[in-house]
Amino acid sequence: MRVNKNFDNLVPNYLFAEVAKRTNDFIAKNPDKKVIKLGIGDVTLPLAPVVVEAMKKGAEELGVKETFKGYPEYEGYDFVRQAVSDYYKSFGVDVNADEVFISDGAKSDCGNIGDIFSADNAVMVTDPVYPVYVDSNIMAGRKIVYADSNESNGFAAMPPEDVKADIIYLCSPNNPTGSAYTYDQLVKWVEYAKKNDAVILYDAAYEAFISENIPRSIYAVEGAKECAIEMCSLSKTAGFTGTRCGYTIVPKTLERDGHNIYSIWYRRQATKFNGVSWPVQCAAAAVFSEEGQKQIKENLEYYKENARIISSAMDELGIYYTGGKNSPYIWLKCPNGMGSWEFFDFLLEKANVVGTPGEGFGKNGAGYFRLTSFGDRDNTIEAVERIKKVIGKK
Ligand SMILES: *Cc1c(COP(=O)(O)O)cnc(C)c1O
């Protein structure tokens, strides 16, 4: 027996463990201090009432012979796929219900999609990056190449002229940098993918946070259906991080290397995935209902207001940052030339506020820091007041 040696090539991910360790040490030494966590990447508000009702009804149906359901279809129930298609239509993007695969979330799909690509493809990710894209491809033995996000491009990496890639992960609005691509920027990525005969894997997990007039989907760009797969999730949109439901769109017009990508992804799902449970698919459909959309907007507005509160403090302090407008993340430059971990310790000790050091997301994250708007309103306001006090006006 031999294990997959590619696992030896993974860089140990200390980020969240180290954040937790330093935070817990501080709390143990300072039991009287109230520590506020603005590092969390998880939602905190409960599911919308219509969603809970739909899930309950779905569960009850499973307990009655006439309405009992066995294995669901691999690609999801038609009414849920249609709901996703109608949702795209609501912001002017044409996606057919039969191109939608309902799944247990975007993280699994971002990793699983690698099953259909050979190991000798070069994978491009942006730096800083959501670690799942890197680690899942290292496990598969693929080479990783980077497109830099930095201050000169507003932490929204553009295609590098001189680097070739076969598979390109894009995340917009971005985790961790909060930047979001404009239409023109997405056009450049689509052109680059076509020139390289590459496939874009577009992670739209934060599309519901978009408030400016920018694309909610890569398919807003003409020709994207010939080069892109899109993953999305109800995790951040509707608080499904614990409920688990997402969707992946594979256009039937996407062909590569003499193969129809939809067909091979279908075959992969049919082999390794037995679908999403009935109550959860009922809950997902409820998110897309008229009442569901109204109710989830209340939670989204709550987080967006937190983001606005944090961003305006950065504006007041004259600190460079990206995000906060179309994203729950505020990615800021550590003041006074501090390093990411140096600023982490400074904020924890002086303001008793926890954030996430940017260098945990890649080399370009050094000297940067991520705050999130998923916290409680009063805590966010208090944290921001404390940050303003310890950093001071310039
Ligand atoms: C939270 C998040 C997701 C969602 O993952 P799920 O598995 O659907 O919960 C996907 N991509 C990014 C970049 C995220 O931050």
The ligand as an SDF file (V2000), in Angstrom:
LIG
                    3D

 15 15  0  0  0  0  0  0  0  0999 V2000
  -17.5390   30.1910    1.5460 C   0  0  0  0  0  0  0  0  0  0  0  0
  -16.9730   29.9640    0.1960 C   0  0  0  0  0  0  0  0  0  0  0  0
  -17.5340   29.0220   -0.6630 C   0  0  0  0  0  0  0  0  0  0  0  0
  -18.7580   28.2420   -0.2630 C   0  0  0  0  0  0  0  0  0  0  0  0
  -18.4640   26.9410    0.0150 O   0  0  0  0  0  0  0  0  0  0  0  0
  -19.6170   25.9280    0.4240 P   0  0  0  0  0  0  0  0  0  0  0  0
  -18.9390   24.6140    0.3460 O   0  0  0  0  0  0  0  0  0  0  0  0
  -20.7030   26.0740   -0.5690 O   0  0  0  0  0  0  0  0  0  0  0  0
  -20.0490   26.2860    1.8230 O   0  0  0  0  0  0  0  0  0  0  0  0
  -16.9940   28.8500   -1.9210 C   0  0  0  0  0  0  0  0  0  0  0  0
  -15.9640   29.5840   -2.3170 N   0  0  0  0  0  0  0  0  0  0  0  0
  -15.4090   30.5250   -1.5460 C   0  0  0  0  0  0  0  0  0  0  0  0
  -14.2800   31.3370   -2.0660 C   0  0  0  0  0  0  0  0  0  0  0  0
  -15.8930   30.7340   -0.2520 C   0  0  0  0  0  0  0  0  0  0  0  0
  -15.3280   31.6460    0.5280 O   0  0  0  0  0  0  0  0  0  0  0  0
  1  2  1  0
  2  3  1  0
  2 14  2  0
  3  4  1  0
  3 10  2  0
  4  5  1  0
  5  6  1  0
  6  7  2  0
  6  8  1  0
  6  9  1  0
 10 11  1  0
 11 12  2  0
 12 13  1  0
 12 14  1  0
 14 15  1  0
M  END
$$$$
